[in-house]
């Protein structure tokens, strides 16, 4: 898969996961689903940063 296409897919997944998290958060306690959403947001952010660094390093 092309690096730019992979970056776009990761960015879209990150936007979807942030939207999902903002939809399910309701109070101050963190349930398991909310924890997993936070974990996925962090993982996707790390992947996106790595892909952007790869693109910038290639230029």
ROKEKOL-461102 format. One record per residue (C-alpha): x, y, z; chain; residue number from 0; residue in one letter. Coordinates in nm, 3 decimals, decimal comma, m for minus. Layout:
% ROKEKOL-461102
ATOM       xx       yy       zz  chain  resi  resn
ATOM        X        Y        Z      A   NUM     a
...
This chain:
% ROKEKOL-461102
ATOM       xx       yy       zz  chain  resi  resn
ATOM    0,000    0,000    0,000      A     0     x
ATOM    0,123    0,347   m0,084      A     1     x
ATOM    0,249    0,553    0,210      A     2     x
ATOM    0,015    0,844    0,141      A     3     x
ATOM   m0,282    0,612    0,103      A     4     x
ATOM   m0,193    0,435    0,428      A     5     x
ATOM   m0,164    0,772    0,603      A     6     x
ATOM   m0,506    0,871    0,476      A     7     x
ATOM   m0,662    0,545    0,596      A     8     x
ATOM   m0,505    0,584    0,941      A     9     x
ATOM   m0,625    0,946    0,962      A    10     x
ATOM   m0,979    0,843    0,873      A    11     x
ATOM   m0,975    0,565    1,132      A    12     x
ATOM   m0,845    0,812    1,391      A    13     x
ATOM   m1,127    1,056    1,316      A    14     x
ATOM   m1,383    0,777    1,343      A    15     x
ATOM   m1,242    0,655    1,675      A    16     x
ATOM   m1,238    1,007    1,821      A    17     x
ATOM   m1,598    1,054    1,711      A    18     x
ATOM   m1,693    0,721    1,863      A    19     x
ATOM   m1,524    0,812    2,192      A    20     x
ATOM   m1,700    1,148    2,210      A    21     x
ATOM   m2,029    0,969    2,150      A    22     x
ATOM   m1,988    0,708    2,426      A    23     x
ATOM   m1,840    0,925    2,702      A    24     x
ATOM   m2,113    1,018    2,947      A    25     x
ATOM   m1,970    1,072    3,295      A    26     x
ATOM   m1,645    1,083    3,492      A    27     x
ATOM   m1,596    0,709    3,526      A    28     x
ATOM   m1,400    0,519    3,263      A    29     x
ATOM   m1,556    0,191    3,159      A    30     x
ATOM   m1,380   m0,082    2,966      A    31     x
ATOM   m1,517    0,034    2,632      A    32     x
ATOM   m1,400    0,388    2,698      A    33     x
ATOM   m1,056    0,261    2,800      A    34     x
ATOM   m1,028    0,063    2,478      A    35     x
ATOM   m1,135    0,368    2,278      A    36     x
ATOM   m0,866    0,578    2,446      A    37     x
ATOM   m0,610    0,304    2,379      A    38     x
ATOM   m0,707    0,281    2,011      A    39     x
ATOM   m0,690    0,659    1,973      A    40     x
ATOM   m0,339    0,653    2,117      A    41     x
ATOM   m0,230    0,367    1,894      A    42     x
ATOM   m0,370    0,528    1,580      A    43     x
ATOM   m0,208    0,859    1,671      A    44     x
ATOM    0,128    0,685    1,710      A    45     x
ATOM    0,087    0,515    1,373      A    46     x
ATOM   m0,012    0,841    1,208      A    47     x
ATOM    0,289    1,023    1,352      A    48     x
ATOM    0,516    0,743    1,231      A    49     x
ATOM    0,370    0,757    0,881      A    50     x
ATOM    0,400    1,135    0,864      A    51     x
ATOM    0,762    1,112    0,983      A    52     x
ATOM    0,829    0,855    0,711      A    53     x
ATOM    0,680    1,083    0,447      A    54     x
ATOM    0,879    1,383    0,569      A    55     x
ATOM    1,200    1,181    0,592      A    56     x
ATOM    1,158    1,068    0,233      A    57     x
ATOM    1,144    1,424    0,100      A    58     x
